[in-house]
Amino acid sequence: MMTRAMKSAFYHVAGPVMFLNGLRYRLVGAPRKGFHKVHLGPGQQKYMPGWINVDANMFTARCDVWSDLRHALPFHDCSIDAVYSHHVIEHLPDIPTHIRDVYRCLKSGGAYRIGVPNGDTAIRKFAEGDLSWFGDWPEKRRSIGGRLNNFILCKNEHLAIMTESYLRELLEDAGFSHIARFQAARDTGRPDLFADCLLREAEKDFDNPRTLIIEAVK
């Protein structure tokens, strides 16, 4: 994991270039017609063929479009059929604006599948005193409080506690409807759009999921 100082330096140097590259792509490369699906933040391991994969790190990630997700998405209004992000938005400084921008890019009837660290389960497991549910990454912690801190903040990489009610509020405020929760790696309301995403959402404990999965429709 890169340190916050290293990431800050990277974005300070590369941020303006990414902004210009995203603008260039939107002007000359972004789709206007046809069927298109966008994957936000694939990293190195989660690249999905057949999708437009967007990531800010062109060195350690594999992406089709190099663009900073803190900026407006490099797509035209009402041009995308599906957007998918998994453990991405909790890293962004302005989640409401980002979700509104996803809504802007989607066609009417388009869908957004989003996965975030499951704050509801983490809080419940903390209240139950279930130390075994929590891991000891990114920092080795023996206490349940330390491990809760790991899960929620991830060494201060996460900027928000993501719960179902909070995510529903943000999606509703952006204009989304038909908001539904699904179990990671198992369910989707739109298999025509998201079936290939399920293979990348490893989850063993469906009763106590570590990832909160929500789908919403424009």
N, C-alpha and C positions, 0 to 999 in steps of 0.2 A: 504494500500500500504506500502510495506517495504521501509524504508529509504535507500538511496544510501549507507550509512555507513554499514547498516545491510547486504545489498546485497554484498557489497565488502568483508565483513568479511566472509560471507557464501561461496562465490566463492574462496576466499583465502584458506579456510580450505577444502572445498569439491571438489574444482576444480581438483586436482591431482587424487582423488579417482574416480571422474566421468570419467576422461580421461581413467583410467585403466579399469573401468567398460565398457565403450564404446568399448575399444580395445578387452576386453574379449568377449563381445557380437559379435563383428564382426568376431572373430576367431571361436567361437563355436556355436553361435546362429543365426547369420544373414542368411536370406534366400539366396539361390543360384539359385533355380529354382522355377517355379510356378508363380502364379499371386499374387502380393503384392502391397498394398497401404500404404503410410506412412503419418502420421499426425504429424507435428512439432509444439510443444508448445500447447498442449490441455488445460493446466491448470486443474482446478477442474471440470469446468462446460462443457467443450467442448469435452470430451473424446468420441471417435467414435468407437463403436464395429465393428469388421471386419477390422480395420486398425491397423497398428503398430504405437502406440502413443509414441512419444519421447518427454521427458521434462527434464529440469535440476533440478527442485525442486521436490524431492520425498516426501516432507512433506506436502505441500499444493496442489500439483498437483496430478492427477491420470495418471499414465504412464505405458507403457509396457516395455520401455527401459529408464533407467536413464542415461542421457548423456548430456553434455554441448554442446549446439548448436554453441558455439564459436569455438569448435574444429571440425575436419572433421567428417562428418556423419558416424555412425558405420555400414555402408552397403557396400557390394561389388560393384565393377564397373558393370554397366549395369544389375542390378538385380531387379529394382523397376519399377512398371508400372505407378504409380501416386504418386505425392508428393503434399501435401496441407499445407499451413500455413496461419494464419489469425491474423494480428496485432502482428507479431513476429519479422520480420527482421529489423524493425526500431529500435529495442533494441540492435542489434548486432554491434560490433565495426568494423567489416570488411564485409560489405554486398557483395561486388564483389566476394570475395573468397567463401563466403557461397553459392552464386548462382552458381558459377562454380562447387562447390561440389555437389549441387543438380543435375546439369547436368551430372556429372560423374556417379551418382548412378542410373539415369534413363536408362531404356532400349531404344533402338531406337524406336521412335514412342510414347514413354511415355510422359506424360503431367504433367505440374506444374501449380497449381492454387494458386495464392498468393493474399492476401488482406492486404492493408496498409492504414494508415490514408491519406485521400485524400487532399494532399497539393494544388492541382489545385483549388478545390472548396473553400478551406479555404482562399486562396489568393484572389480569386474573390470576395468572400463574405466580406472580409476585405476591399477591394477596394470600394465595394458598400456601406460600412458602415452598414451592416446588423448585428447588435448586436444580434438579436434574434436567428440567426443561430447557434451561439456558445453557449456552455454550460459553467457552472462555476465550472467545476471539472478539475483537482484535487485541485485547489485553488479557493477560492471565489474572483472573479474579476468583477468589474463593467464596466471597460473600454473594448472597443473592442480590443485594443492592448493587454491588459492582458489576454483576452479570446483567442486571437490568439496564444499567448504564451502558454497557457494551451494546446491548440489543437496540436500545432506543436511540442512542447518540452515535454509536460506532466511532469512537475516538473523535467526536465532534464533526464527523463527515455528514451526518444526518442533521438537517436543519429544522425538522418538524416531527412531532409525534403523530403518526398516521393511524387513525381509527375509522371504523366504518361510518359513524355519524358525521365526522368531519369531512371525509371524502365525499359522502353523499351531498353535504351542504355545498361544497365547492362545485360539484358537478351540476347540481340544481341551479346554483347562481349563474353558472355559465350558460345555461339553457338546455342542458341535456335532459332527456326523459327516459323512461323504461330502464331505470337504474336497478341492476340486479347483482347480488353477491354470488360468487361461485367458489367451489373448493378448488384449490390449486391442483394442476396436473390431472384434473379429472373432468371438469364440466365447462361447458360454454353454451351460451344461447345462440351463437352464430358459428357453427362448425364450418360453414362455407368460407368464413373469414379467418377463424382462429384455430382450426384443428392442428396446424403445424406448430402453433405456440405451446400447446399442451405438453409436447414432448420435451420442452425445455424448462418446465416448471416442476422440478423434482420436489415432491412432498410426501412424506411417509405417514405422518400423523394427521389424518383428515379431521379428527375430532378436535385437535389443538393446533391448527395450522400456524406456521410462522409467517406465512405470506397471506395478505388480504387481497383477494381478487375481486375486482368490480368491472362490470361491463355496462356501458351507457350508450344510448342512441341519440343522434341529432334529429 
